[in-house]
Structure formats: C-alpha cells, structure tokens
Amino acid sequence: MGLYKKLRRARDDRLPAWERAGAAKVCLRADSETALLAIAEGARRLGLPSHVVADAGRTRVVAGSRTVLAVLGAGEEVDKLTGRLKLL
C-alpha cells in the first residue's frame, strides 16, 4: 500500500498503466533485511519506484523491522534486482 499511495499522491503515470495491465504482484523471499535494503538501493539507482515497509510489531516480528519491499517496473528491469530470489 505504501508504494501505491506514494505513486497516487505523485500522480505518477506508471500507476494507472500497472492497474490497466492487471496490477500483477509477485512475492519473493530475500535472505535478510540487508539484502532487502540492497535491492531497494538497486531500485533507486535504476529509477524504479520502491517502498520499504517497517513492521508495526503487532505479531512476532520486532516493531520497526523492515520486512517488505515493493518495487514497480517492467519485469525485465525488476528481474535485474530480484531474478535470483525464490518465490515466497
């Protein structure tokens, strides 16, 4: 939701294009928070919109732990960052 809200506020043209294309989402597993943040940095360098989610701590995960990364872009571009990751 964080990336969606960010793009909506910015009136980013990529958001409606993603919605028209079916709003596909793929869930992958990174080995660590460090790996997650490295992917986020890679997205920034490639100019891909991204958003890191810090957990609220309402379950077993420690509050503030960065547990999710959303990246929007063409599959080929996102695959440059995530192609080695396994499906969740």
CNS distance restraints for C-alpha pairs under 8 A (distance, minus, plus):
assign (resid   1 and name CA) (resid   5 and name CA) 6.01 0.50 0.50
assign (resid   2 and name CA) (resid   6 and name CA) 6.11 0.50 0.50
assign (resid   2 and name CA) (resid  51 and name CA) 6.28 0.50 0.50
assign (resid   2 and name CA) (resid  53 and name CA) 7.42 0.50 0.50
assign (resid   3 and name CA) (resid   7 and name CA) 6.11 0.50 0.50
assign (resid   3 and name CA) (resid  49 and name CA) 7.48 0.50 0.50
assign (resid   3 and name CA) (resid  50 and name CA) 6.16 0.50 0.50
assign (resid   3 and name CA) (resid  51 and name CA) 5.20 0.50 0.50
assign (resid   3 and name CA) (resid  70 and name CA) 6.47 0.50 0.50
assign (resid   3 and name CA) (resid  71 and name CA) 7.75 0.50 0.50
assign (resid   4 and name CA) (resid   8 and name CA) 6.04 0.50 0.50
assign (resid   4 and name CA) (resid  15 and name CA) 7.42 0.50 0.50
assign (resid   5 and name CA) (resid   9 and name CA) 6.07 0.50 0.50
assign (resid   6 and name CA) (resid  10 and name CA) 6.31 0.50 0.50
assign (resid   7 and name CA) (resid  11 and name CA) 5.97 0.50 0.50
assign (resid   7 and name CA) (resid  12 and name CA) 5.21 0.50 0.50
assign (resid   7 and name CA) (resid  14 and name CA) 7.95 0.50 0.50
assign (resid   7 and name CA) (resid  15 and name CA) 6.36 0.50 0.50
assign (resid   8 and name CA) (resid  12 and name CA) 6.38 0.50 0.50
assign (resid   8 and name CA) (resid  15 and name CA) 7.01 0.50 0.50
assign (resid  11 and name CA) (resid  15 and name CA) 7.87 0.50 0.50
assign (resid  13 and name CA) (resid  17 and name CA) 6.68 0.50 0.50
assign (resid  14 and name CA) (resid  18 and name CA) 6.10 0.50 0.50
assign (resid  15 and name CA) (resid  19 and name CA) 6.28 0.50 0.50
assign (resid  16 and name CA) (resid  20 and name CA) 6.05 0.50 0.50
assign (resid  17 and name CA) (resid  21 and name CA) 6.20 0.50 0.50
assign (resid  18 and name CA) (resid  22 and name CA) 6.60 0.50 0.50
assign (resid  18 and name CA) (resid  23 and name CA) 5.22 0.50 0.50
assign (resid  18 and name CA) (resid  24 and name CA) 7.59 0.50 0.50
assign (resid  19 and name CA) (resid  23 and name CA) 4.54 0.50 0.50
assign (resid  26 and name CA) (resid  87 and name CA) 7.74 0.50 0.50
assign (resid  27 and name CA) (resid  87 and name CA) 6.00 0.50 0.50
assign (resid  27 and name CA) (resid  88 and name CA) 5.54 0.50 0.50
assign (resid  28 and name CA) (resid  82 and name CA) 7.95 0.50 0.50
assign (resid  28 and name CA) (resid  85 and name CA) 6.07 0.50 0.50
assign (resid  28 and name CA) (resid  86 and name CA) 5.55 0.50 0.50
assign (resid  28 and name CA) (resid  87 and name CA) 4.40 0.50 0.50
assign (resid  28 and name CA) (resid  88 and name CA) 4.75 0.50 0.50
assign (resid  29 and name CA) (resid  85 and name CA) 6.07 0.50 0.50
assign (resid  29 and name CA) (resid  86 and name CA) 5.77 0.50 0.50
assign (resid  29 and name CA) (resid  87 and name CA) 6.21 0.50 0.50
assign (resid  29 and name CA) (resid  88 and name CA) 5.30 0.50 0.50
assign (resid  30 and name CA) (resid  35 and name CA) 6.12 0.50 0.50
assign (resid  30 and name CA) (resid  36 and name CA) 6.03 0.50 0.50
assign (resid  30 and name CA) (resid  85 and name CA) 6.35 0.50 0.50
assign (resid  30 and name CA) (resid  86 and name CA) 7.87 0.50 0.50
assign (resid  31 and name CA) (resid  35 and name CA) 6.30 0.50 0.50
assign (resid  31 and name CA) (resid  36 and name CA) 7.84 0.50 0.50
assign (resid  32 and name CA) (resid  36 and name CA) 6.34 0.50 0.50
assign (resid  33 and name CA) (resid  37 and name CA) 6.18 0.50 0.50
assign (resid  33 and name CA) (resid  65 and name CA) 7.94 0.50 0.50
assign (resid  33 and name CA) (resid  66 and name CA) 6.29 0.50 0.50
assign (resid  33 and name CA) (resid  67 and name CA) 6.85 0.50 0.50
assign (resid  34 and name CA) (resid  38 and name CA) 6.19 0.50 0.50
assign (resid  35 and name CA) (resid  39 and name CA) 6.32 0.50 0.50
assign (resid  36 and name CA) (resid  40 and name CA) 6.34 0.50 0.50
assign (resid  36 and name CA) (resid  67 and name CA) 7.94 0.50 0.50
assign (resid  36 and name CA) (resid  68 and name CA) 7.70 0.50 0.50
assign (resid  36 and name CA) (resid  69 and name CA) 6.80 0.50 0.50
assign (resid  37 and name CA) (resid  41 and name CA) 6.19 0.50 0.50
assign (resid  37 and name CA) (resid  52 and name CA) 7.92 0.50 0.50
assign (resid  38 and name CA) (resid  42 and name CA) 6.19 0.50 0.50
assign (resid  39 and name CA) (resid  43 and name CA) 6.17 0.50 0.50
assign (resid  39 and name CA) (resid  81 and name CA) 5.97 0.50 0.50
assign (resid  39 and name CA) (resid  82 and name CA) 7.43 0.50 0.50
assign (resid  40 and name CA) (resid  44 and name CA) 6.31 0.50 0.50
assign (resid  40 and name CA) (resid  50 and name CA) 6.62 0.50 0.50
assign (resid  40 and name CA) (resid  51 and name CA) 7.64 0.50 0.50
assign (resid  40 and name CA) (resid  52 and name CA) 7.37 0.50 0.50
assign (resid  40 and name CA) (resid  69 and name CA) 7.03 0.50 0.50
assign (resid  40 and name CA) (resid  71 and name CA) 7.80 0.50 0.50
assign (resid  41 and name CA) (resid  45 and name CA) 6.26 0.50 0.50
assign (resid  42 and name CA) (resid  46 and name CA) 6.24 0.50 0.50
assign (resid  42 and name CA) (resid  81 and name CA) 6.64 0.50 0.50
assign (resid  43 and name CA) (resid  47 and name CA) 6.13 0.50 0.50
assign (resid  43 and name CA) (resid  48 and name CA) 4.95 0.50 0.50
assign (resid  43 and name CA) (resid  49 and name CA) 6.90 0.50 0.50
assign (resid  43 and name CA) (resid  50 and name CA) 6.66 0.50 0.50
assign (resid  43 and name CA) (resid  71 and name CA) 7.07 0.50 0.50
assign (resid  43 and name CA) (resid  78 and name CA) 7.72 0.50 0.50
assign (resid  43 and name CA) (resid  81 and name CA) 7.29 0.50 0.50
assign (resid  44 and name CA) (resid  48 and name CA) 5.81 0.50 0.50
assign (resid  44 and name CA) (resid  49 and name CA) 6.96 0.50 0.50
assign (resid  44 and name CA) (resid  50 and name CA) 7.32 0.50 0.50
assign (resid  46 and name CA) (resid  77 and name CA) 7.99 0.50 0.50
assign (resid  48 and name CA) (resid  71 and name CA) 6.68 0.50 0.50
assign (resid  48 and name CA) (resid  72 and name CA) 6.12 0.50 0.50
assign (resid  48 and name CA) (resid  73 and name CA) 5.93 0.50 0.50
assign (resid  49 and name CA) (resid  71 and name CA) 5.87 0.50 0.50
assign (resid  49 and name CA) (resid  72 and name CA) 5.60 0.50 0.50
assign (resid  49 and name CA) (resid  73 and name CA) 7.43 0.50 0.50
assign (resid  50 and name CA) (resid  69 and name CA) 6.95 0.50 0.50
assign (resid  50 and name CA) (resid  70 and name CA) 5.31 0.50 0.50
assign (resid  50 and name CA) (resid  71 and name CA) 4.34 0.50 0.50
assign (resid  50 and name CA) (resid  72 and name CA) 6.42 0.50 0.50
assign (resid  51 and name CA) (resid  69 and name CA) 5.68 0.50 0.50
assign (resid  51 and name CA) (resid  70 and name CA) 5.22 0.50 0.50
assign (resid  51 and name CA) (resid  71 and name CA) 6.78 0.50 0.50
assign (resid  52 and name CA) (resid  66 and name CA) 6.62 0.50 0.50
assign (resid  52 and name CA) (resid  67 and name CA) 7.64 0.50 0.50
assign (resid  52 and name CA) (resid  68 and name CA) 5.84 0.50 0.50
assign (resid  52 and name CA) (resid  69 and name CA) 4.52 0.50 0.50
assign (resid  52 and name CA) (resid  70 and name CA) 6.56 0.50 0.50
assign (resid  53 and name CA) (resid  66 and name CA) 5.57 0.50 0.50
assign (resid  53 and name CA) (resid  67 and name CA) 6.13 0.50 0.50
assign (resid  53 and name CA) (resid  68 and name CA) 5.10 0.50 0.50
assign (resid  53 and name CA) (resid  69 and name CA) 6.20 0.50 0.50
assign (resid  54 and name CA) (resid  63 and name CA) 7.32 0.50 0.50
assign (resid  54 and name CA) (resid  64 and name CA) 4.83 0.50 0.50
assign (resid  54 and name CA) (resid  65 and name CA) 5.28 0.50 0.50
assign (resid  54 and name CA) (resid  66 and name CA) 4.25 0.50 0.50
assign (resid  54 and name CA) (resid  67 and name CA) 6.20 0.50 0.50
assign (resid  54 and name CA) (resid  68 and name CA) 7.39 0.50 0.50
assign (resid  55 and name CA) (resid  61 and name CA) 7.02 0.50 0.50
assign (resid  55 and name CA) (resid  62 and name CA) 7.19 0.50 0.50
assign (resid  55 and name CA) (resid  63 and name CA) 5.36 0.50 0.50
assign (resid  55 and name CA) (resid  64 and name CA) 5.14 0.50 0.50
assign (resid  55 and name CA) (resid  65 and name CA) 5.30 0.50 0.50
assign (resid  55 and name CA) (resid  66 and name CA) 6.02 0.50 0.50
assign (resid  55 and name CA) (resid  67 and name CA) 6.27 0.50 0.50
assign (resid  56 and name CA) (resid  62 and name CA) 7.81 0.50 0.50
assign (resid  56 and name CA) (resid  63 and name CA) 4.94 0.50 0.50
assign (resid  56 and name CA) (resid  64 and name CA) 6.29 0.50 0.50
assign (resid  57 and name CA) (resid  61 and name CA) 5.44 0.50 0.50
assign (resid  57 and name CA) (resid  62 and name CA) 5.04 0.50 0.50
assign (resid  57 and name CA) (resid  63 and name CA) 3.67 0.50 0.50
assign (resid  57 and name CA) (resid  64 and name CA) 6.92 0.50 0.50
assign (resid  57 and name CA) (resid  65 and name CA) 7.94 0.50 0.50
assign (resid  58 and name CA) (resid  63 and name CA) 7.43 0.50 0.50
assign (resid  61 and name CA) (resid  65 and name CA) 7.00 0.50 0.50
assign (resid  71 and name CA) (resid  78 and name CA) 7.27 0.50 0.50
assign (resid  72 and name CA) (resid  78 and name CA) 7.45 0.50 0.50
assign (resid  73 and name CA) (resid  77 and name CA) 6.27 0.50 0.50
assign (resid  73 and name CA) (resid  78 and name CA) 5.93 0.50 0.50
assign (resid  74 and name CA) (resid  78 and name CA) 6.27 0.50 0.50
assign (resid  75 and name CA) (resid  79 and name CA) 5.87 0.50 0.50
assign (resid  76 and name CA) (resid  80 and name CA) 6.53 0.50 0.50
assign (resid  77 and name CA) (resid  81 and name CA) 7.36 0.50 0.50
assign (resid  78 and name CA) (resid  82 and name CA) 6.18 0.50 0.50
assign (resid  78 and name CA) (resid  83 and name CA) 7.73 0.50 0.50
assign (resid  79 and name CA) (resid  83 and name CA) 4.43 0.50 0.50
